[in-house]
């Protein structure tokens, strides 16, 4: 994926011999990707609000009150919190949990 264009990279697809038809459609995390069709009153409800693993972990670890914080250690150390004012990224998708923390000065 080319992060600048948010499209599959044709050069990489050729290099790895992966036809674009085998790859999923790239969507933003706020875009509707389908609707429910389960034979209930929920039929037609849009499927949206896909989030990354760290943001999902904030919900799973119940960071619901302002000022609550969690740390993640691994290949990408980071600090997540639930601020009083939501953070908006460059693509205008709300991400109320992400707080940029400089790891070096």
C-alpha positions in Angstrom: 0.0 0.0 0.0 1.2 3.5 -0.9 0.5 5.5 2.3 0.6 8.8 0.4 -2.1 7.8 -2.1 -3.9 5.2 0.1 -3.9 2.9 -3.0 -2.2 -0.4 -3.7 1.2 0.1 -5.1 1.4 -1.2 -8.7 5.2 -1.7 -8.6 4.9 -3.8 -5.4 2.0 -5.8 -6.8 4.1 -6.7 -9.9 7.2 -7.5 -7.8 5.3 -9.9 -5.5 3.1 -11.1 -8.4 -0.1 -10.2 -6.5 -3.1 -9.3 -8.7 -5.0 -6.3 -7.4 -8.2 -8.4 -7.6 -6.8 -10.5 -4.7 -6.5 -7.4 -2.4 -9.2 -5.8 -0.4 -10.6 -2.4 -1.1 -8.8 0.3 0.9 -11.1 2.5 3.0 -10.7 5.0 5.8 -11.5 4.0 9.3 -14.6 6.2 9.3 -16.0 4.9 6.0 -19.0 2.5 5.8 -17.9 -0.9 4.5 -21.2 -2.6 4.3 -24.6 -3.1 6.1 -25.9 -5.8 8.4 -27.9 -8.5 6.8 -28.7 -10.9 9.6 -32.5 -11.3 9.3 -33.3 -9.1 12.2 -34.4 -5.5 13.0 -30.7 -4.6 12.6 -30.8 -5.3 8.8 -29.5 -2.3 6.9 -27.5 -0.8 9.8 -24.1 0.4 8.4 -20.9 -1.3 9.4 -18.5 1.6 10.3 -16.1 2.7 13.0 -13.2 0.4 12.3 -10.3 1.2 14.6 -6.7 0.2 15.0 -5.5 -2.2 17.7 -4.3 0.4 20.1 -7.5 2.4 19.9 -9.5 -0.8 20.4 -7.3 -1.6 23.4 -8.3 1.7 25.0 -11.9 0.7 24.8 -11.1 -2.8 26.0 -9.1 -1.4 29.0 -12.0 1.0 29.7 -10.2 4.3 29.2 -13.5 6.2 29.4 -12.7 9.0 31.9 -10.6 12.1 31.1 -7.0 11.6 32.2 -7.0 7.8 32.2 -3.7 6.4 30.6 -2.3 3.2 29.3 1.2 2.3 28.1 2.1 -0.1 25.3 5.6 -1.6 25.1 6.8 -3.4 22.0 8.1 -2.5 18.6 6.2 0.8 18.8 6.1 2.1 22.4 3.4 4.6 23.0 1.1 6.2 25.5 -2.6 6.4 25.0 -5.0 8.5 27.1 -8.6 9.7 27.1 -8.2 13.5 26.9 -11.0 16.0 27.5 -10.6 17.4 23.9 -10.6 14.8 21.1 -7.5 14.7 18.9 -8.1 14.8 15.1 -5.6 13.4 12.7 -4.5 14.9 9.4 -7.3 13.1 7.5 -10.0 14.5 9.9 -10.8 11.1 11.4 -11.5 11.5 15.1 -9.1 9.5 17.3 -9.9 10.5 20.8 -7.3 8.2 22.4 -4.1 9.0 20.6 -1.7 11.4 22.3 1.6 11.9 20.6 4.5 11.4 23.0 8.1 12.2 21.9 10.4 9.3 22.8 13.6 11.3 22.2 14.5 14.9 22.4 
